[in-house]
């Protein structure tokens, strides 16, 4: 699977690239519930490393079986 996020970059919740995952509020809910991609805390700020975001998306990849229901 091709990487969507730059591996060597830290993304912050207000970065437009993270809209792929959901809103700023959705990311906050996931952190509160210990769900979603791994994150880092930098003081009071939250950051997401590109490698963690790509890993999170890869884990959720679904391959269609081709069987129609």
PDB file of N, H, CA, C and O in Angstrom:
ATOM      1  N   UNK A   1       0.851  -1.177   0.000  1.00  0.00           N
ATOM      2  CA  UNK A   1       0.000   0.000   0.000  1.00  0.00           C
ATOM      3  C   UNK A   1       0.896   1.239   0.000  1.00  0.00           C
ATOM      4  O   UNK A   1       1.871   1.307   0.747  1.00  0.00           O
ATOM      5  N   UNK A   2       0.566   2.188  -0.820  1.00  0.00           N
ATOM      6  H   UNK A   2      -0.226   2.132  -1.427  1.00  0.00           H
ATOM      7  CA  UNK A   2       1.329   3.438  -0.894  1.00  0.00           C
ATOM      8  C   UNK A   2       1.075   4.279   0.345  1.00  0.00           C
ATOM      9  O   UNK A   2      -0.028   4.296   0.892  1.00  0.00           O
ATOM     10  N   UNK A   3       2.112   4.972   0.774  1.00  0.00           N
ATOM     11  H   UNK A   3       3.008   4.959   0.330  1.00  0.00           H
ATOM     12  CA  UNK A   3       1.978   5.845   1.936  1.00  0.00           C
ATOM     13  C   UNK A   3       1.226   7.110   1.565  1.00  0.00           C
ATOM     14  O   UNK A   3       1.503   7.728   0.537  1.00  0.00           O
ATOM     15  N   UNK A   4       0.290   7.486   2.388  1.00  0.00           N
ATOM     16  H   UNK A   4       0.064   6.984   3.223  1.00  0.00           H
ATOM     17  CA  UNK A   4      -0.474   8.705   2.179  1.00  0.00           C
ATOM     18  C   UNK A   4       0.223   9.879   2.859  1.00  0.00           C
ATOM     19  O   UNK A   4       0.259  10.992   2.333  1.00  0.00           O
ATOM     20  N   UNK A   5       0.777   9.603   4.047  1.00  0.00           N
ATOM     21  H   UNK A   5       0.747   8.699   4.475  1.00  0.00           H
ATOM     22  CA  UNK A   5       1.404  10.656   4.838  1.00  0.00           C
ATOM     23  C   UNK A   5       2.920  10.598   4.706  1.00  0.00           C
ATOM     24  O   UNK A   5       3.498   9.517   4.597  1.00  0.00           O
ATOM     25  N   UNK A   6       3.560  11.758   4.718  1.00  0.00           N
ATOM     26  H   UNK A   6       3.090  12.637   4.807  1.00  0.00           H
ATOM     27  CA  UNK A   6       5.009  11.861   4.680  1.00  0.00           C
ATOM     28  C   UNK A   6       5.578  11.194   5.924  1.00  0.00           C
ATOM     29  O   UNK A   6       5.232  11.570   7.044  1.00  0.00           O
ATOM     30  N   UNK A   7       6.456  10.199   5.733  1.00  0.00           N
ATOM     31  H   UNK A   7       6.736   9.893   4.823  1.00  0.00           H
ATOM     32  CA  UNK A   7       6.994   9.406   6.832  1.00  0.00           C
ATOM     33  C   UNK A   7       7.786  10.236   7.846  1.00  0.00           C
ATOM     34  O   UNK A   7       7.801   9.905   9.032  1.00  0.00           O
ATOM     35  N   UNK A   8       8.433  11.295   7.404  1.00  0.00           N
ATOM     36  H   UNK A   8       8.420  11.564   6.441  1.00  0.00           H
ATOM     37  CA  UNK A   8       9.349  12.050   8.257  1.00  0.00           C
ATOM     38  C   UNK A   8       8.744  13.336   8.811  1.00  0.00           C
ATOM     39  O   UNK A   8       9.476  14.236   9.221  1.00  0.00           O
ATOM     40  N   UNK A   9       7.449  13.430   8.826  1.00  0.00           N
ATOM     41  H   UNK A   9       6.854  12.698   8.493  1.00  0.00           H
ATOM     42  CA  UNK A   9       6.802  14.660   9.266  1.00  0.00           C
ATOM     43  C   UNK A   9       5.919  14.400  10.477  1.00  0.00           C
ATOM     44  O   UNK A   9       5.359  13.315  10.634  1.00  0.00           O
ATOM     45  N   UNK A  10       5.804  15.404  11.321  1.00  0.00           N
ATOM     46  H   UNK A  10       6.258  16.285  11.193  1.00  0.00           H
ATOM     47  CA  UNK A  10       4.851  15.369  12.435  1.00  0.00           C
ATOM     48  C   UNK A  10       3.628  16.175  11.996  1.00  0.00           C
ATOM     49  O   UNK A  10       3.757  17.322  11.568  1.00  0.00           O
ATOM     50  N   UNK A  11       2.454  15.579  12.102  1.00  0.00           N
ATOM     51  H   UNK A  11       2.349  14.648  12.450  1.00  0.00           H
ATOM     52  CA  UNK A  11       1.204  16.233  11.728  1.00  0.00           C
ATOM     53  C   UNK A  11       0.468  16.628  13.007  1.00  0.00           C
ATOM     54  O   UNK A  11       0.484  15.898  13.998  1.00  0.00           O
ATOM     55  N   UNK A  12      -0.163  17.774  12.969  1.00  0.00           N
ATOM     56  H   UNK A  12      -0.176  18.367  12.164  1.00  0.00           H
ATOM     57  CA  UNK A  12      -0.932  18.270  14.102  1.00  0.00           C
ATOM     58  C   UNK A  12      -2.420  18.212  13.748  1.00  0.00           C
ATOM     59  O   UNK A  12      -2.773  18.295  12.571  1.00  0.00           O
ATOM     60  N   UNK A  13      -3.296  18.070  14.746  1.00  0.00           N
ATOM     61  H   UNK A  13      -3.009  18.002  15.701  1.00  0.00           H
ATOM     62  CA  UNK A  13      -4.722  17.891  14.467  1.00  0.00           C
ATOM     63  C   UNK A  13      -5.342  18.946  13.552  1.00  0.00           C
ATOM     64  O   UNK A  13      -6.297  18.653  12.833  1.00  0.00           O
ATOM     65  N   UNK A  14      -4.815  20.160  13.572  1.00  0.00           N
ATOM     66  H   UNK A  14      -4.039  20.398  14.156  1.00  0.00           H
ATOM     67  CA  UNK A  14      -5.411  21.192  12.718  1.00  0.00           C
ATOM     68  C   UNK A  14      -4.827  21.209  11.301  1.00  0.00           C
ATOM     69  O   UNK A  14      -5.217  22.048  10.489  1.00  0.00           O
ATOM     70  N   UNK A  15      -3.896  20.294  10.991  1.00  0.00           N
ATOM     71  H   UNK A  15      -3.579  19.612  11.651  1.00  0.00           H
ATOM     72  CA  UNK A  15      -3.369  20.199   9.623  1.00  0.00           C
ATOM     73  C   UNK A  15      -4.448  19.649   8.690  1.00  0.00           C
ATOM     74  O   UNK A  15      -5.112  18.670   9.029  1.00  0.00           O
ATOM     75  N   UNK A  16      -4.628  20.263   7.527  1.00  0.00           N
ATOM     76  H   UNK A  16      -4.088  21.059   7.252  1.00  0.00           H
ATOM     77  CA  UNK A  16      -5.686  19.809   6.619  1.00  0.00           C
ATOM     78  C   UNK A  16      -5.508  18.370   6.140  1.00  0.00           C
ATOM     79  O   UNK A  16      -6.492  17.724   5.781  1.00  0.00           O
ATOM     80  N   UNK A  17      -4.284  17.855   6.126  1.00  0.00           N
ATOM     81  H   UNK A  17      -3.485  18.381   6.419  1.00  0.00           H
ATOM     82  CA  UNK A  17      -4.065  16.469   5.679  1.00  0.00           C
ATOM     83  C   UNK A  17      -4.767  15.457   6.570  1.00  0.00           C
ATOM     84  O   UNK A  17      -5.131  14.376   6.110  1.00  0.00           O
ATOM     85  N   UNK A  18      -4.958  15.792   7.826  1.00  0.00           N
ATOM     86  H   UNK A  18      -4.661  16.670   8.200  1.00  0.00           H
ATOM     87  CA  UNK A  18      -5.587  14.846   8.756  1.00  0.00           C
ATOM     88  C   UNK A  18      -7.093  14.738   8.574  1.00  0.00           C
ATOM     89  O   UNK A  18      -7.726  13.895   9.210  1.00  0.00           O
ATOM     90  N   UNK A  19      -7.672  15.557   7.735  1.00  0.00           N
ATOM     91  H   UNK A  19      -7.158  16.241   7.218  1.00  0.00           H
ATOM     92  CA  UNK A  19      -9.119  15.471   7.462  1.00  0.00           C
ATOM     93  C   UNK A  19      -9.472  14.125   6.841  1.00  0.00           C
ATOM     94  O   UNK A  19     -10.632  13.714   6.871  1.00  0.00           O
ATOM     95  N   UNK A  20      -8.479  13.434   6.278  1.00  0.00           N
ATOM     96  H   UNK A  20      -7.537  13.768   6.254  1.00  0.00           H
ATOM     97  CA  UNK A  20      -8.696  12.081   5.752  1.00  0.00           C
ATOM     98  C   UNK A  20      -9.215  11.178   6.861  1.00  0.00           C
ATOM     99  O   UNK A  20     -10.039  10.297   6.612  1.00  0.00           O
ATOM    100  N   UNK A  21      -8.743  11.389   8.072  1.00  0.00           N
ATOM    101  H   UNK A  21      -8.074  12.104   8.275  1.00  0.00           H
ATOM    102  CA  UNK A  21      -9.131  10.550   9.207  1.00  0.00           C
ATOM    103  C   UNK A  21     -10.408  11.023   9.891  1.00  0.00           C
ATOM    104  O   UNK A  21     -11.108  10.224  10.512  1.00  0.00           O
ATOM    105  N   UNK A  22     -10.711  12.287   9.786  1.00  0.00           N
ATOM    106  H   UNK A  22     -10.142  12.936   9.281  1.00  0.00           H
ATOM    107  CA  UNK A  22     -11.897  12.827  10.443  1.00  0.00           C
ATOM    108  C   UNK A  22     -11.623  14.222  10.955  1.00  0.00           C
ATOM    109  O   UNK A  22     -10.576  14.809  10.681  1.00  0.00           O
ATOM    110  N   UNK A  23     -12.567  14.737  11.693  1.00  0.00           N
ATOM    111  H   UNK A  23     -13.417  14.260  11.916  1.00  0.00           H
ATOM    112  CA  UNK A  23     -12.476  16.103  12.206  1.00  0.00           C
ATOM    113  C   UNK A  23     -11.516  16.171  13.399  1.00  0.00           C
ATOM    114  O   UNK A  23     -11.108  15.146  13.946  1.00  0.00           O
ATOM    115  N   UNK A  24     -11.172  17.379  13.780  1.00  0.00           N
ATOM    116  H   UNK A  24     -11.503  18.212  13.336  1.00  0.00           H
ATOM    117  CA  UNK A  24     -10.345  17.606  14.972  1.00  0.00           C
ATOM    118  C   UNK A  24     -11.044  17.009  16.193  1.00  0.00           C
ATOM    119  O   UNK A  24     -10.397  16.423  17.061  1.00  0.00           O
ATOM    120  N   UNK A  25     -12.357  17.160  16.254  1.00  0.00           N
ATOM    121  H   UNK A  25     -12.882  17.637  15.549  1.00  0.00           H
ATOM    122  CA  UNK A  25     -13.132  16.625  17.371  1.00  0.00           C
ATOM    123  C   UNK A  25     -13.090  15.102  17.405  1.00  0.00           C
ATOM    124  O   UNK A  25     -12.977  14.502  18.474  1.00  0.00           O
ATOM    125  N   UNK A  26     -13.183  14.476  16.229  1.00  0.00           N
ATOM    126  H   UNK A  26     -13.275  14.963  15.360  1.00  0.00           H
ATOM    127  CA  UNK A  26     -13.131  13.010  16.146  1.00  0.00           C
ATOM    128  C   UNK A  26     -11.785  12.493  16.631  1.00  0.00           C
ATOM    129  O   UNK A  26     -11.727  11.507  17.367  1.00  0.00           O
ATOM    130  N   UNK A  27     -10.692  13.155  16.221  1.00  0.00           N
ATOM    131  H   UNK A  27     -10.739  13.955  15.623  1.00  0.00           H
ATOM    132  CA  UNK A  27      -9.372  12.750  16.688  1.00  0.00           C
ATOM    133  C   UNK A  27      -9.262  12.880  18.207  1.00  0.00           C
ATOM    134  O   UNK A  27      -8.670  12.023  18.863  1.00  0.00           O
ATOM    135  N   UNK A  28      -9.833  13.951  18.767  1.00  0.00           N
ATOM    136  H   UNK A  28     -10.314  14.647  18.235  1.00  0.00           H
ATOM    137  CA  UNK A  28      -9.819  14.138  20.224  1.00  0.00           C
ATOM    138  C   UNK A  28     -10.609  13.031  20.924  1.00  0.00           C
ATOM    139  O   UNK A  28     -10.185  12.537  21.969  1.00  0.00           O
ATOM    140  N   UNK A  29     -11.744  12.641  20.363  1.00  0.00           N
ATOM    141  H   UNK A  29     -12.088  13.042  19.514  1.00  0.00           H
ATOM    142  CA  UNK A  29     -12.536  11.556  20.940  1.00  0.00           C
ATOM    143  C   UNK A  29     -11.746  10.250  20.928  1.00  0.00           C
ATOM    144  O   UNK A  29     -11.744   9.509  21.912  1.00  0.00           O
ATOM    145  N   UNK A  30     -11.085   9.975  19.823  1.00  0.00           N
ATOM    146  H   UNK A  30     -11.087  10.577  19.024  1.00  0.00           H
ATOM    147  CA  UNK A  30     -10.287   8.750  19.726  1.00  0.00           C
ATOM    148  C   UNK A  30      -9.176   8.732  20.773  1.00  0.00           C
ATOM    149  O   UNK A  30      -8.943   7.709  21.417  1.00  0.00           O
ATOM    150  N   UNK A  31      -8.486   9.871  20.945  1.00  0.00           N
ATOM    151  H   UNK A  31      -8.675  10.702  20.422  1.00  0.00           H
ATOM    152  CA  UNK A  31      -7.424   9.928  21.951  1.00  0.00           C
ATOM    153  C   UNK A  31      -7.988   9.689  23.341  1.00  0.00           C
ATOM    154  O   UNK A  31      -7.395   8.962  24.137  1.00  0.00           O
ATOM    155  N   UNK A  32      -9.118  10.290  23.634  1.00  0.00           N
ATOM    156  H   UNK A  32      -9.600  10.881  22.987  1.00  0.00           H
ATOM    157  CA  UNK A  32      -9.757  10.133  24.942  1.00  0.00           C
ATOM    158  C   UNK A  32     -10.130   8.673  25.203  1.00  0.00           C
ATOM    159  O   UNK A  32     -10.049   8.203  26.338  1.00  0.00           O
ATOM    160  N   UNK A  33     -10.536   7.961  24.157  1.00  0.00           N
ATOM    161  H   UNK A  33     -10.602   8.343  23.235  1.00  0.00           H
ATOM    162  CA  UNK A  33     -10.960   6.558  24.283  1.00  0.00           C
ATOM    163  C   UNK A  33      -9.827   5.561  24.029  1.00  0.00           C
ATOM    164  O   UNK A  33     -10.057   4.352  23.985  1.00  0.00           O
ATOM    165  N   UNK A  34      -8.602   6.074  23.863  1.00  0.00           N
ATOM    166  H   UNK A  34      -8.416   7.056  23.898  1.00  0.00           H
ATOM    167  CA  UNK A  34      -7.460   5.216  23.517  1.00  0.00           C
ATOM    168  C   UNK A  34      -7.696   4.443  22.229  1.00  0.00           C
ATOM    169  O   UNK A  34      -7.387   3.254  22.150  1.00  0.00           O
ATOM    170  N   UNK A  35      -8.229   5.095  21.244  1.00  0.00           N
ATOM    171  H   UNK A  35      -8.480   6.061  21.307  1.00  0.00           H
ATOM    172  CA  UNK A  35      -8.462   4.525  19.922  1.00  0.00           C
ATOM    173  C   UNK A  35      -7.722   5.377  18.899  1.00  0.00           C
ATOM    174  O   UNK A  35      -7.097   6.378  19.249  1.00  0.00           O
ATOM    175  N   UNK A  36      -7.796   4.979  17.648  1.00  0.00           N
ATOM    176  H   UNK A  36      -8.304   4.166  17.364  1.00  0.00           H
ATOM    177  CA  UNK A  36      -7.195   5.769  16.588  1.00  0.00           C
ATOM    178  C   UNK A  36      -5.694   5.579  16.498  1.00  0.00           C
ATOM    179  O   UNK A  36      -5.127   4.698  17.144  1.00  0.00           O
ATOM    180  N   UNK A  37      -5.053   6.414  15.689  1.00  0.00           N
ATOM    181  H   UNK A  37      -5.513   7.129  15.164  1.00  0.00           H
ATOM    182  CA  UNK A  37      -3.612   6.263  15.488  1.00  0.00           C
ATOM    183  C   UNK A  37      -2.813   6.673  16.727  1.00  0.00           C
ATOM    184  O   UNK A  37      -3.274   7.461  17.552  1.00  0.00           O
ATOM    185  N   UNK A  38      -1.610   6.119  16.833  1.00  0.00           N
ATOM    186  H   UNK A  38      -1.235   5.479  16.162  1.00  0.00           H
ATOM    187  CA  UNK A  38      -0.703   6.503  17.916  1.00  0.00           C
ATOM    188  C   UNK A  38      -0.401   7.991  17.801  1.00  0.00           C
ATOM    189  O   UNK A  38      -0.350   8.543  16.702  1.00  0.00           O
ATOM    190  N   UNK A  39      -0.202   8.630  18.946  1.00  0.00           N
ATOM    191  H   UNK A  39      -0.243   8.182  19.839  1.00  0.00           H
ATOM    192  CA  UNK A  39       0.086  10.071  18.940  1.00  0.00           C
ATOM    193  C   UNK A  39       1.178  10.367  19.939  1.00  0.00           C
ATOM    194  O   UNK A  39       1.504   9.542  20.793  1.00  0.00           O
ATOM    195  N   UNK A  40       1.739  11.558  19.819  1.00  0.00           N
ATOM    196  H   UNK A  40       1.474  12.228  19.126  1.00  0.00           H
ATOM    197  CA  UNK A  40       2.745  12.012  20.767  1.00  0.00           C
ATOM    198  C   UNK A  40       2.261  13.309  21.389  1.00  0.00           C
ATOM    199  O   UNK A  40       1.583  14.112  20.748  1.00  0.00           O
ATOM    200  N   UNK A  41       2.619  13.493  22.640  1.00  0.00           N
ATOM    201  H   UNK A  41       3.170  12.841  23.161  1.00  0.00           H
ATOM    202  CA  UNK A  41       2.252  14.724  23.349  1.00  0.00           C
ATOM    203  C   UNK A  41       3.510  15.579  23.436  1.00  0.00           C
ATOM    204  O   UNK A  41       4.543  15.141  23.942  1.00  0.00           O
ATOM    205  N   UNK A  42       3.405  16.799  22.937  1.00  0.00           N
ATOM    206  H   UNK A  42       2.566  17.155  22.526  1.00  0.00           H
ATOM    207  CA  UNK A  42       4.504  17.752  22.963  1.00  0.00           C
ATOM    208  C   UNK A  42       4.022  18.924  23.812  1.00  0.00           C
ATOM    209  O   UNK A  42       3.392  19.853  23.308  1.00  0.00           O
ATOM    210  N   UNK A  43       4.326  18.867  25.096  1.00  0.00           N
ATOM    211  H   UNK A  43       4.838  18.112  25.505  1.00  0.00           H
ATOM    212  CA  UNK A  43       3.753  19.851  26.010  1.00  0.00           C
ATOM    213  C   UNK A  43       2.248  19.648  26.053  1.00  0.00           C
ATOM    214  O   UNK A  43       1.771  18.572  26.413  1.00  0.00           O
ATOM    215  N   UNK A  44       1.508  20.672  25.690  1.00  0.00           N
ATOM    216  H   UNK A  44       1.895  21.546  25.398  1.00  0.00           H
ATOM    217  CA  UNK A  44       0.050  20.558  25.630  1.00  0.00           C
ATOM    218  C   UNK A  44      -0.445  20.239  24.233  1.00  0.00           C
ATOM    219  O   UNK A  44      -1.642  20.035  24.032  1.00  0.00           O
ATOM    220  N   UNK A  45       0.459  20.193  23.265  1.00  0.00           N
ATOM    221  H   UNK A  45       1.431  20.359  23.428  1.00  0.00           H
ATOM    222  CA  UNK A  45       0.074  19.919  21.883  1.00  0.00           C
ATOM    223  C   UNK A  45       0.136  18.431  21.590  1.00  0.00           C
ATOM    224  O   UNK A  45       0.870  17.679  22.231  1.00  0.00           O
ATOM    225  N   UNK A  46      -0.642  18.033  20.620  1.00  0.00           N
ATOM    226  H   UNK A  46      -1.239  18.644  20.100  1.00  0.00           H
ATOM    227  CA  UNK A  46      -0.689  16.650  20.168  1.00  0.00           C
ATOM    228  C   UNK A  46      -0.114  16.600  18.765  1.00  0.00           C
ATOM    229  O   UNK A  46      -0.387  17.472  17.941  1.00  0.00           O
ATOM    230  N   UNK A  47       0.676  15.583  18.501  1.00  0.00           N
ATOM    231  H   UNK A  47       0.898  14.874  19.171  1.00  0.00           H
ATOM    232  CA  UNK A  47       1.218  15.384  17.164  1.00  0.00           C
ATOM    233  C   UNK A  47       1.084  13.930  16.749  1.00  0.00           C
ATOM    234  O   UNK A  47       1.014  13.033  17.589  1.00  0.00           O
ATOM    235  N   UNK A  48       1.051  13.713  15.457  1.00  0.00           N
ATOM    236  H   UNK A  48       1.109  14.442  14.775  1.00  0.00           H
ATOM    237  CA  UNK A  48       0.978  12.368  14.887  1.00  0.00           C
ATOM    238  C   UNK A  48       2.144  12.210  13.924  1.00  0.00           C
ATOM    239  O   UNK A  48       2.295  12.998  12.990  1.00  0.00           O
ATOM    240  N   UNK A  49       2.964  11.197  14.149  1.00  0.00           N
ATOM    241  H   UNK A  49       2.841  10.557  14.908  1.00  0.00           H
ATOM    242  CA  UNK A  49       4.088  10.958  13.246  1.00  0.00           C
ATOM    243  C   UNK A  49       3.553  10.286  11.983  1.00  0.00           C
ATOM    244  O   UNK A  49       2.677   9.424  12.051  1.00  0.00           O
ATOM    245  N   UNK A  50       4.084  10.684  10.844  1.00  0.00           N
ATOM    246  H   UNK A  50       4.795  11.384  10.789  1.00  0.00           H
ATOM    247  CA  UNK A  50       3.623  10.149   9.563  1.00  0.00           C
ATOM    248  C   UNK A  50       3.674   8.637   9.486  1.00  0.00           C
ATOM    249  O   UNK A  50       2.779   8.022   8.907  1.00  0.00           O
ATOM    250  N   UNK A  51       4.711   8.017  10.062  1.00  0.00           N
ATOM    251  H   UNK A  51       5.438   8.517  10.532  1.00  0.00           H
ATOM    252  CA  UNK A  51       4.803   6.554  10.020  1.00  0.00           C
ATOM    253  C   UNK A  51       3.662   5.908  10.805  1.00  0.00           C
ATOM    254  O   UNK A  51       3.143   4.867  10.402  1.00  0.00           O
ATOM    255  N   UNK A  52       3.270   6.520  11.923  1.00  0.00           N
ATOM    256  H   UNK A  52       3.692   7.365  12.251  1.00  0.00           H
ATOM    257  CA  UNK A  52       2.159   5.981  12.712  1.00  0.00           C
ATOM    258  C   UNK A  52       0.831   6.112  11.972  1.00  0.00           C
ATOM    259  O   UNK A  52      -0.014   5.220  12.037  1.00  0.00           O
ATOM    260  N   UNK A  53       0.654   7.220  11.273  1.00  0.00           N
ATOM    261  H   UNK A  53       1.340   7.945  11.220  1.00  0.00           H
ATOM    262  CA  UNK A  53      -0.584   7.415  10.512  1.00  0.00           C
ATOM    263  C   UNK A  53      -0.688   6.412   9.364  1.00  0.00           C
ATOM    264  O   UNK A  53      -1.754   5.845   9.127  1.00  0.00           O
ATOM    265  N   UNK A  54       0.416   6.195   8.656  1.00  0.00           N
ATOM    266  H   UNK A  54       1.282   6.655   8.849  1.00  0.00           H
ATOM    267  CA  UNK A  54       0.406   5.214   7.567  1.00  0.00           C
ATOM    268  C   UNK A  54       0.173   3.803   8.093  1.00  0.00           C
ATOM    269  O   UNK A  54      -0.540   3.019   7.468  1.00  0.00           O
ATOM    270  N   UNK A  55       0.771   3.475   9.241  1.00  0.00           N
ATOM    271  H   UNK A  55       1.350   4.112   9.749  1.00  0.00           H
ATOM    272  CA  UNK A  55       0.561   2.157   9.843  1.00  0.00           C
ATOM    273  C   UNK A  55      -0.907   1.980  10.244  1.00  0.00           C
ATOM    274  O   UNK A  55      -1.488   0.915  10.034  1.00  0.00           O
ATOM    275  N   UNK A  56      -1.493   3.016  10.814  1.00  0.00           N
ATOM    276  H   UNK A  56      -1.021   3.881  10.984  1.00  0.00           H
ATOM    277  CA  UNK A  56      -2.897   2.956  11.220  1.00  0.00           C
ATOM    278  C   UNK A  56      -3.804   2.677  10.015  1.00  0.00           C
ATOM    279  O   UNK A  56      -4.708   1.844  10.089  1.00  0.00           O
ATOM    280  N   UNK A  57      -3.556   3.374   8.918  1.00  0.00           N
ATOM    281  H   UNK A  57      -2.822   4.050   8.858  1.00  0.00           H
ATOM    282  CA  UNK A  57      -4.364   3.157   7.719  1.00  0.00           C
ATOM    283  C   UNK A  57      -4.139   1.765   7.142  1.00  0.00           C
ATOM    284  O   UNK A  57      -5.090   1.131   6.685  1.00  0.00           O
ATOM    285  N   UNK A  58      -2.910   1.282   7.153  1.00  0.00           N
ATOM    286  H   UNK A  58      -2.137   1.797   7.524  1.00  0.00           H
ATOM    287  CA  UNK A  58      -2.617  -0.052   6.627  1.00  0.00           C
ATOM    288  C   UNK A  58      -3.324  -1.142   7.423  1.00  0.00           C
ATOM    289  O   UNK A  58      -3.783  -2.134   6.857  1.00  0.00           O
ATOM    290  N   UNK A  59      -3.409  -0.955   8.736  1.00  0.00           N
ATOM    291  H   UNK A  59      -3.036  -0.149   9.196  1.00  0.00           H
ATOM    292  CA  UNK A  59      -4.087  -1.932   9.591  1.00  0.00           C
ATOM    293  C   UNK A  59      -5.578  -2.028   9.284  1.00  0.00           C
ATOM    294  O   UNK A  59      -6.199  -3.058   9.542  1.00  0.00           O
ATOM    295  N   UNK A  60      -6.145  -0.976   8.742  1.00  0.00           N
ATOM    296  H   UNK A  60      -5.640  -0.139   8.532  1.00  0.00           H
ATOM    297  CA  UNK A  60      -7.569  -0.949   8.458  1.00  0.00           C
ATOM    298  C   UNK A  60      -7.913  -1.285   7.014  1.00  0.00           C
ATOM    299  O   UNK A  60      -9.066  -1.162   6.600  1.00  0.00           O
ATOM    300  N   UNK A  61      -6.932  -1.700   6.263  1.00  0.00           N
ATOM    301  H   UNK A  61      -5.995  -1.800   6.599  1.00  0.00           H
ATOM    302  CA  UNK A  61      -7.145  -2.031   4.856  1.00  0.00           C
ATOM    303  C   UNK A  61      -8.032  -3.269   4.754  1.00  0.00           C
ATOM    304  O   UNK A  61      -7.812  -4.266   5.441  1.00  0.00           O
ATOM    305  N   UNK A  62      -9.022  -3.188   3.897  1.00  0.00           N
ATOM    306  H   UNK A  62      -9.201  -2.378   3.339  1.00  0.00           H
ATOM    307  CA  UNK A  62      -9.927  -4.302   3.653  1.00  0.00           C
ATOM    308  C   UNK A  62      -9.812  -4.707   2.199  1.00  0.00           C
ATOM    309  O   UNK A  62      -9.905  -3.872   1.299  1.00  0.00           O
ATOM    310  N   UNK A  63      -9.609  -5.990   1.975  1.00  0.00           N
ATOM    311  H   UNK A  63      -9.534  -6.669   2.705  1.00  0.00           H
ATOM    312  CA  UNK A  63      -9.531  -6.498   0.621  1.00  0.00           C
ATOM    313  C   UNK A  63     -10.874  -7.162   0.287  1.00  0.00           C
ATOM    314  O   UNK A  63     -11.276  -8.117   0.951  1.00  0.00           O
ATOM    315  N   UNK A  64     -11.564  -6.657  -0.737  1.00  0.00           N
ATOM    316  H   UNK A  64     -11.238  -5.880  -1.276  1.00  0.00           H
ATOM    317  CA  UNK A  64     -12.845  -7.249  -1.105  1.00  0.00           C
ATOM    318  C   UNK A  64     -12.675  -8.718  -1.518  1.00  0.00           C
ATOM    319  O   UNK A  64     -11.675  -9.091  -2.132  1.00  0.00           O
ATOM    320  N   UNK A  65     -13.649  -9.523  -1.175  1.00  0.00           N
ATOM    321  H   UNK A  65     -14.461  -9.220  -0.676  1.00  0.00           H
ATOM    322  CA  UNK A  65     -13.575 -10.953  -1.507  1.00  0.00           C
ATOM    323  C   UNK A  65     -14.126 -11.237  -2.888  1.00  0.00           C
ATOM    324  O   UNK A  65     -13.841 -12.290  -3.457  1.00  0.00           O
ATOM    325  N   UNK A  66     -14.900 -10.333  -3.437  1.00  0.00           N
ATOM    326  H   UNK A  66     -15.132  -9.477  -2.974  1.00  0.00           H
ATOM    327  CA  UNK A  66     -15.503 -10.555  -4.741  1.00  0.00           C
ATOM    328  C   UNK A  66     -16.811 -11.307  -4.689  1.00  0.00           C
ATOM    329  O   UNK A  66     -17.436 -11.541  -5.724  1.00  0.00           O
ATOM    330  N   UNK A  67     -17.231 -11.686  -3.504  1.00  0.00           N
ATOM    331  H   UNK A  67     -16.724 -11.496  -2.664  1.00  0.00           H
ATOM    332  CA  UNK A  67     -18.489 -12.398  -3.329  1.00  0.00           C
ATOM    333  C   UNK A  67     -19.611 -11.403  -3.088  1.00  0.00           C
ATOM    334  O   UNK A  67     -19.597 -10.678  -2.093  1.00  0.00           O
ATOM    335  N   UNK A  68     -20.566 -11.364  -3.976  1.00  0.00           N
ATOM    336  H   UNK A  68     -20.577 -11.953  -4.784  1.00  0.00           H
ATOM    337  CA  UNK A  68     -21.714 -10.477  -3.792  1.00  0.00           C
ATOM    338  C   UNK A  68     -22.704 -11.137  -2.838  1.00  0.00           C
ATOM    339  O   UNK A  68     -22.934 -12.345  -2.896  1.00  0.00           O
ATOM    340  N   UNK A  69     -23.269 -10.343  -1.982  1.00  0.00           N
ATOM    341  H   UNK A  69     -23.082  -9.362  -1.935  1.00  0.00           H
ATOM    342  CA  UNK A  69     -24.229 -10.891  -1.006  1.00  0.00           C
ATOM    343  C   UNK A  69     -25.620 -10.863  -1.539  1.00  0.00           C
ATOM    344  O   UNK A  69     -26.552 -11.284  -0.854  1.00  0.00           O
TER     345      UNK A  69
END
